[in-house]
Amino acid sequence: MRWLLKAESWFMKIGVLALQGDFAEHISMLKKIGVDTVEVRLPKHLDGLDGLIMPGGESTTIGKLAVAYGLMEPLREFGKIHAVWGTCAGAIFLSRDIGRDQPLLGLMDIKVRRNAFGRQIDSFETDLEIDELMKATGTEHPYHAVFIRAPIIESVSGNAKVLSALEDGRIVAAQQGHLLATSFHPELTGDTRFHEYFISLAS
Amino acid sequence: METKTGTWTEKKGLAQMLKGGVIMDVVNAEQAKIAEDAGACAVMALERVPADIRADGGVARMSDPDMILKIIDAVSIPVMAKCRIGHFVEAQILESIGVDYIDESEVLTPADEEHHILKHNFKVPFVCGCRNIGEALRRIGEGAAMIRTKGEAGTGDVVEAVRHARSVIGSIKHLQVMDDEELMTFAKNNGAPYELVKEVKELGRLPVVNFAAGGVATPADAALMMQLGVDGVFVGSGIFKSGDPAKRAAAIVKSVTHYQDASILAEVSKNLGEAMVGRNAAQMPESEKLAVRGW
């Protein structure tokens, strides 16, 4: 478990937005590091949570369901105080601007472009050197990242900072205080370092 | 840094992103927009929905690439398209125009009555239908990165979808309590690759995402399939053959998310207008059943 004290995570309860997408994959990663989880489909499910993960999936579907069940404002309020992490569709949903009309939480000062690498045959896997993550977890090996019809973070502003970029400079992870956005899917790898990093933001 | 495309993780991964969602059959860009606006997680582009394929008869083939491209241009969500069983050239064409997933489908007229496409040869991922665990694992063995239970397409009758989902999920449960000594015989009896049988026993589920298809026509049907244990649903004729497609599509999307909440299911089931007319699958002659196609 490296730097993360297991005892710390015992008291944590992390929600995973379960409107659509690979929420079960996030839940199994959190279980691996001993964190208690809750599936969030309605505003009342946010009560008592220490943080929230918004999974990969289709951002249009997730946005519409969040609007239909009155989750937009409760999620915005939650994100003001608690840690929130969006992967892929979740990162899109967290952002302020995507250059098209669909429901967004606007919690992070990032501009995102959907399907930025092309269609599914252009989806790829690659290794990323993420200094912050390696430092925080006391590890030295790169993070193997899985991109699926992935968005990119076109720009960060305000208090948002770049956490990771590809060799050509395109931003694929950003952080703004206790808010985290990744355009790839740590939940599809066996590597729990990103989930551990997120837990450190939630505690 | 080394970059890889078309990997097994990538292929399986896109299906994982579709979980908890509804994939809708659409025949033109206008319907694709309606589906996207209703919250579909992907669309299946085809020239005729299964109910019309049944009514029209004749040979059903891959759709016109131009029509598929128009749908690709119209929506931001993934676009799937169907090729005939065994027709690997149709699959090559669909891959080249950039569809996100290929459905090697029994709804179209099979091009090969003995062999399916060797799907490992492609970078684009494939979904295939199954009626039971053996068929599911044979398709995965050939490289299918997503499975759907077949049901009986174009009927609006959910009975076959239930039968096939119960069969697959029941077999997985059965495997959980088997001794390892029994697995080879299970593989033999079900015509399933042994290594995949072992993997299913270890995982307690199929190694790829499993949706339900074929006969889902109402929000209650969709929630029924979810409660039986599938990862999401395909709705073919059930939406655009109904009285109010946009409303029914949105209701089915909600029913898949809130599949365990009967009060929400009651709410979304109200005033949807006419469901598709439907056809009783039990009274259908064997020769008209699409699900028997696949080997």
Chai-1 contact restraints between the chains, C-beta under 6 A:
chainA,res_idxA,chainB,res_idxB,connection_type,confidence,min_distance_angstrom,max_distance_angstrom,comment,restraint_id
A,L19,B,T257,contact,1.0,0.0,6.0,A-B,restraint_1
A,Q20,B,G20,contact,1.0,0.0,6.0,A-B,restraint_2
A,Q20,B,G21,contact,1.0,0.0,6.0,A-B,restraint_3
A,Q20,B,C41,contact,1.0,0.0,6.0,A-B,restraint_4
A,G21,B,M17,contact,1.0,0.0,6.0,A-B,restraint_5
A,D22,B,Q16,contact,1.0,0.0,6.0,A-B,restraint_6
A,D22,B,M17,contact,1.0,0.0,6.0,A-B,restraint_7
A,D22,B,K19,contact,1.0,0.0,6.0,A-B,restraint_8
A,G56,B,M17,contact,1.0,0.0,6.0,A-B,restraint_9
A,G57,B,M17,contact,1.0,0.0,6.0,A-B,restraint_10
A,E58,B,C41,contact,1.0,0.0,6.0,A-B,restraint_11
A,E58,B,I77,contact,1.0,0.0,6.0,A-B,restraint_12
A,T61,B,G21,contact,1.0,0.0,6.0,A-B,restraint_13
A,T61,B,G39,contact,1.0,0.0,6.0,A-B,restraint_14
A,T61,B,C41,contact,1.0,0.0,6.0,A-B,restraint_15
A,K64,B,G39,contact,1.0,0.0,6.0,A-B,restraint_16
A,L65,B,T257,contact,1.0,0.0,6.0,A-B,restraint_17
A,R119,B,G98,contact,1.0,0.0,6.0,A-B,restraint_18
A,R119,B,D100,contact,1.0,0.0,6.0,A-B,restraint_19
A,Q120,B,L14,contact,1.0,0.0,6.0,A-B,restraint_20
A,Q120,B,D100,contact,1.0,0.0,6.0,A-B,restraint_21
A,I121,B,K123,contact,1.0,0.0,6.0,A-B,restraint_22
A,I121,B,V124,contact,1.0,0.0,6.0,A-B,restraint_23
A,S123,B,E10,contact,1.0,0.0,6.0,A-B,restraint_24
A,F124,B,T3,contact,1.0,0.0,6.0,A-B,restraint_25
A,F124,B,T5,contact,1.0,0.0,6.0,A-B,restraint_26
A,E125,B,K4,contact,1.0,0.0,6.0,A-B,restraint_27
A,E125,B,T7,contact,1.0,0.0,6.0,A-B,restraint_28
A,T126,B,M1,contact,1.0,0.0,6.0,A-B,restraint_29
A,T126,B,T3,contact,1.0,0.0,6.0,A-B,restraint_30
A,D127,B,M1,contact,1.0,0.0,6.0,A-B,restraint_31
A,V146,B,T9,contact,1.0,0.0,6.0,A-B,restraint_32
A,V146,B,G13,contact,1.0,0.0,6.0,A-B,restraint_33
A,I148,B,G13,contact,1.0,0.0,6.0,A-B,restraint_34
A,I148,B,L14,contact,1.0,0.0,6.0,A-B,restraint_35
A,I148,B,M17,contact,1.0,0.0,6.0,A-B,restraint_36
A,L188,B,G13,contact,1.0,0.0,6.0,A-B,restraint_37
